[in-house]
Amino acid sequence: MSGVRERPPAPEPLPVPVADSHCHLDIADPPDDGLSVETALAMATAVGVPRIVQIGCDLPGARWAVETAGQHGAVVAGVALHPNEAPLLAVAGELDRALAEIDALAASSDVRAVGETGLDHYRTGPDGRDVQEESFLAHVEMAKRHDKALVIHDRDAHADVLRVLHDAGPPERVVFHCFSGDAAMAEHCAQQGWWLSFAGPVTFKNAGALREALAVTPLDRLLVETDAPYLTPMPYRGRPNASYLVPHTVRAMAEVLGADLEALCTALAANTDDAFGPW
């Protein structure tokens, strides 16, 4: 098939099972190269990643996440309107209706998170930022009311994300998905009791500042994720990502932290349960 890229080989299994705390099983990159849920779970379980938090970023994705979590005990769901979706829905006059449906989906016991929500100043320009904040605030309120973890998307918007969170009053559990801030921001988030989830970029050669942020993050504030099918860790950057590649990121994290691999895996597993509840 044209455009299909070779999948990386399976890494050595982890000594203690961990969870992929942020994945998009419903998205393939390129579109003709997806894995079935069953295959993705089997490949991940074989290397010590038997649990996945499936994130839905729009209404179809959120519906699919809840349905899939209901069918697979290894999967729990997060539901939200991605920050870049909100301005598009607002222009179409559909934002309020879409938020109401996310709110209804968030009540499900299979949903453990409201997210990914937040702000994105990379893809959305100044004209759409007020709507992004409106949507973000609505998701914060949902997370508090439904007692779900709030999963944050923060791209080129660190100061504004922190401002909105502090002004609104965050829910009890907050996760910064694919953390991209500096060491000072990492220390601030950890002081608030929030979790920082690290993905493939922490393995990239040009990500020294991100590794500095990881290095100052306490062990009990760490999560790991793929954001699959995106952000494939080294040495396979540019090839399709999936949950079975989490061990590459975990081993890179252990090296940065100077941590014992088994101890890090044990902490990541416990932190996932603290953030999302056990499953």
Number of C-alpha atoms within 10 A of each C-alpha: 6 7 10 14 14 10 12 16 9 14 15 13 18 19 15 17 20 30 28 30 31 28 23 21 26 19 17 17 16 14 9 13 18 18 16 11 14 10 11 17 22 15 19 27 20 16 22 22 25 20 23 29 26 30 29 29 22 21 19 10 21 25 17 19 28 25 15 20 20 17 12 15 12 17 23 28 31 32 32 32 27 23 31 23 19 28 22 15 17 17 11 9 11 13 20 14 12 18 21 13 16 24 21 12 22 28 17 13 14 22 27 28 29 32 33 27 30 32 28 23 18 11 11 17 10 8 9 19 18 13 22 25 20 16 25 28 20 17 26 26 18 25 26 17 13 19 17 26 26 33 31 26 24 25 18 15 15 18 11 16 20 17 11 18 17 10 10 14 13 20 19 15 20 26 27 24 26 26 25 26 23 17 18 12 17 26 18 13 20 19 13 13 15 22 28 27 25 27 29 27 22 27 25 17 8 10 12 14 14 20 23 18 20 27 19 15 22 15 18 18 22 24 31 28 27 31 25 26 22 20 23 27 24 18 12 17 16 12 20 23 24 28 31 27 29 29 28 22 22 25 18 19 23 18 13 15 19 11 14 11 19 14 13 24 25 14 19 26 22 18 22 26 13 15 23 22 14 12 13
